[in-house]
């Protein structure tokens, strides 16, 4: 998800609220089966690290 959307990554770095978009994309890809809180935590680690 991160590698496929470098524009959104740049936007996230300016505005961390964009993380919701990434969470939504993961939820769509997993058909709602992923834990949204865990997804958000993992995405934050990847995007900030």
mmCIF file of the N, C-alpha and C atoms, coordinates in Angstrom:
data_MODEL
# 
_entry.id   MODEL 
# 
loop_
_atom_site.group_PDB 
_atom_site.id 
_atom_site.type_symbol 
_atom_site.label_atom_id 
_atom_site.label_alt_id 
_atom_site.label_comp_id 
_atom_site.label_asym_id 
_atom_site.label_entity_id 
_atom_site.label_seq_id 
_atom_site.pdbx_PDB_ins_code 
_atom_site.Cartn_x 
_atom_site.Cartn_y 
_atom_site.Cartn_z 
_atom_site.occupancy 
_atom_site.B_iso_or_equiv 
_atom_site.pdbx_formal_charge 
_atom_site.auth_seq_id 
_atom_site.auth_comp_id 
_atom_site.auth_asym_id 
_atom_site.auth_atom_id 
_atom_site.pdbx_PDB_model_num 
ATOM 1   N N  . UNK A 1 1  ? 0.828   -1.182 0.000  1.00 0.00 ? 1  UNK A N  1 
ATOM 2   C CA . UNK A 1 1  ? 0.000   0.000  0.000  1.00 0.00 ? 1  UNK A CA 1 
ATOM 3   C C  . UNK A 1 1  ? 0.876   1.252  0.000  1.00 0.00 ? 1  UNK A C  1 
ATOM 4   N N  . UNK A 1 2  ? 1.905   1.234  0.814  1.00 0.00 ? 2  UNK A N  1 
ATOM 5   C CA . UNK A 1 2  ? 2.786   2.397  0.930  1.00 0.00 ? 2  UNK A CA 1 
ATOM 6   C C  . UNK A 1 2  ? 3.591   2.584  -0.360 1.00 0.00 ? 2  UNK A C  1 
ATOM 7   N N  . UNK A 1 3  ? 4.181   1.518  -0.853 1.00 0.00 ? 3  UNK A N  1 
ATOM 8   C CA . UNK A 1 3  ? 5.013   1.599  -2.058 1.00 0.00 ? 3  UNK A CA 1 
ATOM 9   C C  . UNK A 1 3  ? 4.201   1.982  -3.289 1.00 0.00 ? 3  UNK A C  1 
ATOM 10  N N  . UNK A 1 4  ? 2.934   1.610  -3.324 1.00 0.00 ? 4  UNK A N  1 
ATOM 11  C CA . UNK A 1 4  ? 2.088   1.893  -4.483 1.00 0.00 ? 4  UNK A CA 1 
ATOM 12  C C  . UNK A 1 4  ? 1.544   3.319  -4.501 1.00 0.00 ? 4  UNK A C  1 
ATOM 13  N N  . UNK A 1 5  ? 1.718   4.059  -3.395 1.00 0.00 ? 5  UNK A N  1 
ATOM 14  C CA . UNK A 1 5  ? 1.132   5.400  -3.304 1.00 0.00 ? 5  UNK A CA 1 
ATOM 15  C C  . UNK A 1 5  ? 2.117   6.424  -2.753 1.00 0.00 ? 5  UNK A C  1 
ATOM 16  N N  . UNK A 1 6  ? 3.204   6.694  -3.479 1.00 0.00 ? 6  UNK A N  1 
ATOM 17  C CA . UNK A 1 6  ? 4.203   7.641  -2.962 1.00 0.00 ? 6  UNK A CA 1 
ATOM 18  C C  . UNK A 1 6  ? 3.652   9.053  -2.780 1.00 0.00 ? 6  UNK A C  1 
ATOM 19  N N  . UNK A 1 7  ? 2.676   9.432  -3.574 1.00 0.00 ? 7  UNK A N  1 
ATOM 20  C CA . UNK A 1 7  ? 2.067   10.755 -3.422 1.00 0.00 ? 7  UNK A CA 1 
ATOM 21  C C  . UNK A 1 7  ? 1.345   10.894 -2.099 1.00 0.00 ? 7  UNK A C  1 
ATOM 22  N N  . UNK A 1 8  ? 0.651   9.862  -1.699 1.00 0.00 ? 8  UNK A N  1 
ATOM 23  C CA . UNK A 1 8  ? -0.057  9.880  -0.423 1.00 0.00 ? 8  UNK A CA 1 
ATOM 24  C C  . UNK A 1 8  ? 0.926   9.863  0.735  1.00 0.00 ? 8  UNK A C  1 
ATOM 25  N N  . UNK A 1 9  ? 2.067   9.191  0.562  1.00 0.00 ? 9  UNK A N  1 
ATOM 26  C CA . UNK A 1 9  ? 3.099   9.176  1.608  1.00 0.00 ? 9  UNK A CA 1 
ATOM 27  C C  . UNK A 1 9  ? 3.614   10.593 1.820  1.00 0.00 ? 9  UNK A C  1 
ATOM 28  N N  . UNK A 1 10 ? 3.869   11.315 0.738  1.00 0.00 ? 10 UNK A N  1 
ATOM 29  C CA . UNK A 1 10 ? 4.333   12.701 0.850  1.00 0.00 ? 10 UNK A CA 1 
ATOM 30  C C  . UNK A 1 10 ? 3.278   13.561 1.534  1.00 0.00 ? 10 UNK A C  1 
ATOM 31  N N  . UNK A 1 11 ? 2.028   13.347 1.194  1.00 0.00 ? 11 UNK A N  1 
ATOM 32  C CA . UNK A 1 11 ? 0.936   14.089 1.819  1.00 0.00 ? 11 UNK A CA 1 
ATOM 33  C C  . UNK A 1 11 ? 0.864   13.757 3.300  1.00 0.00 ? 11 UNK A C  1 
ATOM 34  N N  . UNK A 1 12 ? 1.048   12.497 3.649  1.00 0.00 ? 12 UNK A N  1 
ATOM 35  C CA . UNK A 1 12 ? 1.021   12.078 5.059  1.00 0.00 ? 12 UNK A CA 1 
ATOM 36  C C  . UNK A 1 12 ? 2.099   12.812 5.859  1.00 0.00 ? 12 UNK A C  1 
ATOM 37  N N  . UNK A 1 13 ? 3.266   12.958 5.266  1.00 0.00 ? 13 UNK A N  1 
ATOM 38  C CA . UNK A 1 13 ? 4.364   13.611 5.989  1.00 0.00 ? 13 UNK A CA 1 
ATOM 39  C C  . UNK A 1 13 ? 4.040   15.074 6.275  1.00 0.00 ? 13 UNK A C  1 
ATOM 40  N N  . UNK A 1 14 ? 3.213   15.694 5.450  1.00 0.00 ? 14 UNK A N  1 
ATOM 41  C CA . UNK A 1 14 ? 2.785   17.077 5.689  1.00 0.00 ? 14 UNK A CA 1 
ATOM 42  C C  . UNK A 1 14 ? 1.578   17.126 6.615  1.00 0.00 ? 14 UNK A C  1 
ATOM 43  N N  . UNK A 1 15 ? 0.717   16.118 6.508  1.00 0.00 ? 15 UNK A N  1 
ATOM 44  C CA . UNK A 1 15 ? -0.533  16.086 7.273  1.00 0.00 ? 15 UNK A CA 1 
ATOM 45  C C  . UNK A 1 15 ? -0.816  14.655 7.739  1.00 0.00 ? 15 UNK A C  1 
ATOM 46  N N  . UNK A 1 16 ? -0.424  14.318 8.974  1.00 0.00 ? 16 UNK A N  1 
ATOM 47  C CA . UNK A 1 16 ? -0.591  12.940 9.470  1.00 0.00 ? 16 UNK A CA 1 
ATOM 48  C C  . UNK A 1 16 ? -2.035  12.436 9.506  1.00 0.00 ? 16 UNK A C  1 
ATOM 49  N N  . UNK A 1 17 ? -3.011  13.309 9.371  1.00 0.00 ? 17 UNK A N  1 
ATOM 50  C CA . UNK A 1 17 ? -4.407  12.866 9.373  1.00 0.00 ? 17 UNK A CA 1 
ATOM 51  C C  . UNK A 1 17 ? -4.734  12.016 8.149  1.00 0.00 ? 17 UNK A C  1 
ATOM 52  N N  . UNK A 1 18 ? -3.881  12.055 7.150  1.00 0.00 ? 18 UNK A N  1 
ATOM 53  C CA . UNK A 1 18 ? -4.080  11.286 5.922  1.00 0.00 ? 18 UNK A CA 1 
ATOM 54  C C  . UNK A 1 18 ? -3.952  9.783  6.192  1.00 0.00 ? 18 UNK A C  1 
ATOM 55  N N  . UNK A 1 19 ? -3.487  9.414  7.367  1.00 0.00 ? 19 UNK A N  1 
ATOM 56  C CA . UNK A 1 19 ? -3.351  7.989  7.694  1.00 0.00 ? 19 UNK A CA 1 
ATOM 57  C C  . UNK A 1 19 ? -4.685  7.266  7.537  1.00 0.00 ? 19 UNK A C  1 
ATOM 58  N N  . UNK A 1 20 ? -5.769  7.978  7.747  1.00 0.00 ? 20 UNK A N  1 
ATOM 59  C CA . UNK A 1 20 ? -7.097  7.389  7.576  1.00 0.00 ? 20 UNK A CA 1 
ATOM 60  C C  . UNK A 1 20 ? -7.307  6.852  6.170  1.00 0.00 ? 20 UNK A C  1 
ATOM 61  N N  . UNK A 1 21 ? -6.739  7.529  5.186  1.00 0.00 ? 21 UNK A N  1 
ATOM 62  C CA . UNK A 1 21 ? -6.853  7.066  3.801  1.00 0.00 ? 21 UNK A CA 1 
ATOM 63  C C  . UNK A 1 21 ? -6.164  5.714  3.650  1.00 0.00 ? 21 UNK A C  1 
ATOM 64  N N  . UNK A 1 22 ? -4.955  5.604  4.221  1.00 0.00 ? 22 UNK A N  1 
ATOM 65  C CA . UNK A 1 22 ? -4.222  4.340  4.144  1.00 0.00 ? 22 UNK A CA 1 
ATOM 66  C C  . UNK A 1 22 ? -4.983  3.226  4.852  1.00 0.00 ? 22 UNK A C  1 
ATOM 67  N N  . UNK A 1 23 ? -5.509  3.531  6.036  1.00 0.00 ? 23 UNK A N  1 
ATOM 68  C CA . UNK A 1 23 ? -6.276  2.524  6.782  1.00 0.00 ? 23 UNK A CA 1 
ATOM 69  C C  . UNK A 1 23 ? -7.472  2.080  5.947  1.00 0.00 ? 23 UNK A C  1 
ATOM 70  N N  . UNK A 1 24 ? -8.147  3.014  5.326  1.00 0.00 ? 24 UNK A N  1 
ATOM 71  C CA . UNK A 1 24 ? -9.299  2.684  4.480  1.00 0.00 ? 24 UNK A CA 1 
ATOM 72  C C  . UNK A 1 24 ? -8.923  1.781  3.319  1.00 0.00 ? 24 UNK A C  1 
ATOM 73  N N  . UNK A 1 25 ? -7.776  2.044  2.719  1.00 0.00 ? 25 UNK A N  1 
ATOM 74  C CA . UNK A 1 25 ? -7.331  1.219  1.591  1.00 0.00 ? 25 UNK A CA 1 
ATOM 75  C C  . UNK A 1 25 ? -7.011  -0.209 2.046  1.00 0.00 ? 25 UNK A C  1 
ATOM 76  N N  . UNK A 1 26 ? -6.389  -0.334 3.213  1.00 0.00 ? 26 UNK A N  1 
ATOM 77  C CA . UNK A 1 26 ? -6.084  -1.661 3.745  1.00 0.00 ? 26 UNK A CA 1 
ATOM 78  C C  . UNK A 1 26 ? -7.380  -2.388 4.087  1.00 0.00 ? 26 UNK A C  1 
ATOM 79  N N  . UNK A 1 27 ? -8.322  -1.687 4.685  1.00 0.00 ? 27 UNK A N  1 
ATOM 80  C CA . UNK A 1 27 ? -9.594  -2.301 5.039  1.00 0.00 ? 27 UNK A CA 1 
ATOM 81  C C  . UNK A 1 27 ? -10.329 -2.775 3.780  1.00 0.00 ? 27 UNK A C  1 
ATOM 82  N N  . UNK A 1 28 ? -10.254 -1.969 2.731  1.00 0.00 ? 28 UNK A N  1 
ATOM 83  C CA . UNK A 1 28 ? -10.891 -2.361 1.471  1.00 0.00 ? 28 UNK A CA 1 
ATOM 84  C C  . UNK A 1 28 ? -10.208 -3.603 0.898  1.00 0.00 ? 28 UNK A C  1 
ATOM 85  N N  . UNK A 1 29 ? -8.881  -3.612 0.944  1.00 0.00 ? 29 UNK A N  1 
ATOM 86  C CA . UNK A 1 29 ? -8.125  -4.741 0.394  1.00 0.00 ? 29 UNK A CA 1 
ATOM 87  C C  . UNK A 1 29 ? -8.373  -6.036 1.174  1.00 0.00 ? 29 UNK A C  1 
ATOM 88  N N  . UNK A 1 30 ? -8.602  -5.906 2.489  1.00 0.00 ? 30 UNK A N  1 
ATOM 89  C CA . UNK A 1 30 ? -8.830  -7.091 3.316  1.00 0.00 ? 30 UNK A CA 1 
ATOM 90  C C  . UNK A 1 30 ? -10.316 -7.374 3.498  1.00 0.00 ? 30 UNK A C  1 
ATOM 91  N N  . UNK A 1 31 ? -11.144 -6.623 2.802  1.00 0.00 ? 31 UNK A N  1 
ATOM 92  C CA . UNK A 1 31 ? -12.605 -6.768 2.876  1.00 0.00 ? 31 UNK A CA 1 
ATOM 93  C C  . UNK A 1 31 ? -13.110 -6.646 4.316  1.00 0.00 ? 31 UNK A C  1 
ATOM 94  N N  . UNK A 1 32 ? -12.488 -5.716 5.057  1.00 0.00 ? 32 UNK A N  1 
ATOM 95  C CA . UNK A 1 32 ? -12.932 -5.417 6.409  1.00 0.00 ? 32 UNK A CA 1 
ATOM 96  C C  . UNK A 1 32 ? -12.476 -6.392 7.473  1.00 0.00 ? 32 UNK A C  1 
ATOM 97  N N  . UNK A 1 33 ? -11.593 -7.304 7.122  1.00 0.00 ? 33 UNK A N  1 
ATOM 98  C CA . UNK A 1 33 ? -11.178 -8.334 8.086  1.00 0.00 ? 33 UNK A CA 1 
ATOM 99  C C  . UNK A 1 33 ? -10.009 -7.898 8.967  1.00 0.00 ? 33 UNK A C  1 
ATOM 100 N N  . UNK A 1 34 ? -9.305  -6.849 8.583  1.00 0.00 ? 34 UNK A N  1 
ATOM 101 C CA . UNK A 1 34 ? -8.161  -6.392 9.371  1.00 0.00 ? 34 UNK A CA 1 
ATOM 102 C C  . UNK A 1 34 ? -8.639  -5.590 10.577 1.00 0.00 ? 34 UNK A C  1 
ATOM 103 N N  . UNK A 1 35 ? -7.827  -5.577 11.608 1.00 0.00 ? 35 UNK A N  1 
ATOM 104 C CA . UNK A 1 35 ? -8.106  -4.776 12.798 1.00 0.00 ? 35 UNK A CA 1 
ATOM 105 C C  . UNK A 1 35 ? -7.650  -3.342 12.504 1.00 0.00 ? 35 UNK A C  1 
ATOM 106 N N  . UNK A 1 36 ? -8.578  -2.381 12.399 1.00 0.00 ? 36 UNK A N  1 
ATOM 107 C CA . UNK A 1 36 ? -8.209  -1.022 11.996 1.00 0.00 ? 36 UNK A CA 1 
ATOM 108 C C  . UNK A 1 36 ? -7.197  -0.356 12.929 1.00 0.00 ? 36 UNK A C  1 
ATOM 109 N N  . UNK A 1 37 ? -7.296  -0.611 14.222 1.00 0.00 ? 37 UNK A N  1 
ATOM 110 C CA . UNK A 1 37 ? -6.351  0.002  15.157 1.00 0.00 ? 37 UNK A CA 1 
ATOM 111 C C  . UNK A 1 37 ? -4.951  -0.548 14.952 1.00 0.00 ? 37 UNK A C  1 
ATOM 112 N N  . UNK A 1 38 ? -4.856  -1.854 14.723 1.00 0.00 ? 38 UNK A N  1 
ATOM 113 C CA . UNK A 1 38 ? -3.554  -2.466 14.482 1.00 0.00 ? 38 UNK A CA 1 
ATOM 114 C C  . UNK A 1 38 ? -2.984  -1.990 13.144 1.00 0.00 ? 38 UNK A C  1 
ATOM 115 N N  . UNK A 1 39 ? -3.837  -1.894 12.147 1.00 0.00 ? 39 UNK A N  1 
ATOM 116 C CA . UNK A 1 39 ? -3.402  -1.411 10.833 1.00 0.00 ? 39 UNK A CA 1 
ATOM 117 C C  . UNK A 1 39 ? -2.838  -0.004 10.965 1.00 0.00 ? 39 UNK A C  1 
ATOM 118 N N  . UNK A 1 40 ? -3.529  0.844  11.693 1.00 0.00 ? 40 UNK A N  1 
ATOM 119 C CA . UNK A 1 40 ? -3.078  2.227  11.858 1.00 0.00 ? 40 UNK A CA 1 
ATOM 120 C C  . UNK A 1 40 ? -1.726  2.272  12.576 1.00 0.00 ? 40 UNK A C  1 
ATOM 121 N N  . UNK A 1 41 ? -1.562  1.471  13.608 1.00 0.00 ? 41 UNK A N  1 
ATOM 122 C CA . UNK A 1 41 ? -0.304  1.440  14.345 1.00 0.00 ? 41 UNK A CA 1 
ATOM 123 C C  . UNK A 1 41 ? 0.847   0.969  13.453 1.00 0.00 ? 41 UNK A C  1 
ATOM 124 N N  . UNK A 1 42 ? 0.598   -0.087 12.694 1.00 0.00 ? 42 UNK A N  1 
ATOM 125 C CA . UNK A 1 42 ? 1.636   -0.608 11.796 1.00 0.00 ? 42 UNK A CA 1 
ATOM 126 C C  . UNK A 1 42 ? 1.986   0.390  10.700 1.00 0.00 ? 42 UNK A C  1 
ATOM 127 N N  . UNK A 1 43 ? 0.980   1.049  10.157 1.00 0.00 ? 43 UNK A N  1 
ATOM 128 C CA . UNK A 1 43 ? 1.234   2.052  9.121  1.00 0.00 ? 43 UNK A CA 1 
ATOM 129 C C  . UNK A 1 43 ? 2.049   3.225  9.661  1.00 0.00 ? 43 UNK A C  1 
ATOM 130 N N  . UNK A 1 44 ? 1.714   3.667  10.862 1.00 0.00 ? 44 UNK A N  1 
ATOM 131 C CA . UNK A 1 44 ? 2.471   4.772  11.466 1.00 0.00 ? 44 UNK A CA 1 
ATOM 132 C C  . UNK A 1 44 ? 3.944   4.400  11.605 1.00 0.00 ? 44 UNK A C  1 
ATOM 133 N N  . UNK A 1 45 ? 4.194   3.182  12.066 1.00 0.00 ? 45 UNK A N  1 
ATOM 134 C CA . UNK A 1 45 ? 5.592   2.737  12.208 1.00 0.00 ? 45 UNK A CA 1 
ATOM 135 C C  . UNK A 1 45 ? 6.321   2.747  10.871 1.00 0.00 ? 45 UNK A C  1 
ATOM 136 N N  . UNK A 1 46 ? 5.662   2.231  9.841  1.00 0.00 ? 46 UNK A N  1 
ATOM 137 C CA . UNK A 1 46 ? 6.286   2.156  8.519  1.00 0.00 ? 46 UNK A CA 1 
ATOM 138 C C  . UNK A 1 46 ? 6.478   3.553  7.915  1.00 0.00 ? 46 UNK A C  1 
ATOM 139 N N  . UNK A 1 47 ? 5.476   4.411  8.051  1.00 0.00 ? 47 UNK A N  1 
ATOM 140 C CA . UNK A 1 47 ? 5.550   5.733  7.437  1.00 0.00 ? 47 UNK A CA 1 
ATOM 141 C C  . UNK A 1 47 ? 6.517   6.668  8.150  1.00 0.00 ? 47 UNK A C  1 
ATOM 142 N N  . UNK A 1 48 ? 6.650   6.497  9.438  1.00 0.00 ? 48 UNK A N  1 
ATOM 143 C CA . UNK A 1 48 ? 7.524   7.388  10.211 1.00 0.00 ? 48 UNK A CA 1 
ATOM 144 C C  . UNK A 1 48 ? 8.932   6.831  10.349 1.00 0.00 ? 48 UNK A C  1 
ATOM 145 N N  . UNK A 1 49 ? 9.080   5.533  10.158 1.00 0.00 ? 49 UNK A N  1 
ATOM 146 C CA . UNK A 1 49 ? 10.389  4.898  10.358 1.00 0.00 ? 49 UNK A CA 1 
ATOM 147 C C  . UNK A 1 49 ? 11.135  4.787  9.127  1.00 0.00 ? 49 UNK A C  1 
# 
